[in-house]
């Protein structure tokens, strides 16, 4: 009999809590698909940098377990409250509490198993879609087909059912401890312990603001340490302060606002405000805790989403700035024969060019780097020079137009993030001394020719060919006086454009051709003399294919983990609010029926419901915006040398639009269903 009753209740429960059921199904599907990706041989073989992908997925999944556990526990609590009269009636009819607990447990296990099965089926298709996206990122062919991983099912089952069973055991304990009276009148209860002292609320609110500001100040200090390559020790302290501040903020602000409005007689008795305010105060404790958790989740989503996009900008810009050519080789001699042979044999060459760069004494142009993230390079004693002919040839390979110079003109080619700094320098310093000549700065260009350690260091000076003879003499003097430039100054360059992107294997093969020298070294470790050798390269090698493989791997890891977290967090927060309001709609139905009897029409009731739901849904968005924006701006300081402020603002806009869209859909769905429940 209990089995039949449980099955009947399970069907009814699934219908009443369709949002919760769908959320659990999607959660299982996500867990299955990401676990499948973590153990996929196809993904692991894409790049050696994806070897630890499984560890990251597992670690994030453990975090998600706690989120889902909290969500399921919170939802089941409302299930118990919704069905409290039913369970109370069972007790009055003589059914023991353990049997009632068994009914509740069995019907939830039925729903859990059904959600698990459907979630795994959806996960199989979701895995194929996500795998196809990843393979496409690496330009690898992939055919979508039905594959099933038993290991992924076991992992998902382990994560899901341990969580589900623990929550059910907690609910069983609550059922056994609850009295019949509490079950019968659970929906009539208001919450206790409302903070009635406005001064206490003000103190809590001020304390939360102090903690927020303090956390941001500490974060700013830590960011400055990171920029200075120092160890940041207080990041965790700032995070803890921020979490505490969020809970105190909503505990103070919600109680304070509601109490203030209630004490304001002009607003209290205007229209239906008194009814609305009393509805809010009846749930003030749950509201503050719930809203605080939701706000914390949205803060994580907002900051995490922006960091993921910021990291993507960083990788893309770094490749764009540092790897304009498919293959870039630097050498201390001008014989590239063995490299050319290997390249022609193992790739389809589109274009190839040899040239050299020159060193000159600092002409003062490094002052443009002061006050930027590149200030450490402003004191370099030498600068990098490229002839106009070589520069135009490189531009031609990149598809850019040729430029012209007079005999007394130069061009400064720099990074796009430094263009503004050099233009300001140009306004104050129109001429600079190069090879004892007074040269005019004609243009500040930011074409990416590899001026990040290959053709210069953040910038390159382009001079007319007529000046190269004098520059050669200055270059030779500098190289004779500076052993560092002689040993590691790879002034001879070879750049190659290929028809297709090269691979990691191609890089490894080309790397073996670089001349190397083993230098014996001696160190004293723990009082003992230790001898070893250090391998010194006599050339440099960079390939876009290898860097793309690395960046795509990192991007794959970060973006998918951020995507995973964001989906779970958004579903958890929106579902939480939706379930809470829809569950309370049964309780509010009696109250809104009274309003109808008192003469309030349907339009006024709908407006009141809209205001009530809008308060619940909108107030959690305060902190994510107030804290999220300055936090993102602080974090962006670590990558401001590569990512522009325009890209940072665009990222924030993208995240805000996505959050608003998803949140708005849940809000409208809740509003429509709430109205139906009331009616």
Buried (B, 14 or more C-beta within 10 A) or exposed (E): EEEEBBEEBBEEBBEBBEBBBBBBBBBBBBBBBBBBBBBBEEBBEBBEBBEEBBEBBBEBBEEBBEBBBBBBBBBBBBBBBBBBBEBBBBBEEEBEBEBBBBBBBBBBBBBBEBBBEBBBBBBBEBBBEBBEEBBEBBEEEBEEEEEEBEEBBEBBBBBBBEBBBEBBEBBBEEBEEBEBEEBBEBBEEEEEEBBEEEEBBEEBBEBBBEBBEBBBEBBBBBBBBBBEEEEBEBBEBBEEBBBBBBBBBBBBBBBBBBBEBBEEEEBEEEEBBBBBBBBBBBBBBBBBBBBBBBBBBBBBBBBBBBBBBBBBBBBBBBBEBBBBBBBBBBBBEEEBEEBBEBBEEBBEBEBBBBBBBBBBBEBEBBBBBEEBBBEEBBEEEBBBBBBBEBBBBBBEBBEBEEBEBEEBBBBBBBBBBBBBBBBEBBEEBEEBEBBEBEBEBBBBBBBBBBBBEBBBBBBBBBBBEBBBEBBBEBBEEBBEEBEEBEEBBBBBBBBBBBEEBBBBEBBEBBBEBBEEEEEEEEEEEEEEEEEEEEEEBBBBBBBBBBBBBBBBBBBBBBBBBBBBBBBBBBBBBBBBBBBBBBBBBBBBBEEBEEBBEEEBEEEBBBBBBBBBBEBBBEBBBBBBBBBBBBBBBBBBBBBBBBBBEEBBBEBBEEBBEBBEEBBEEBBEBBBEBBBEBBE
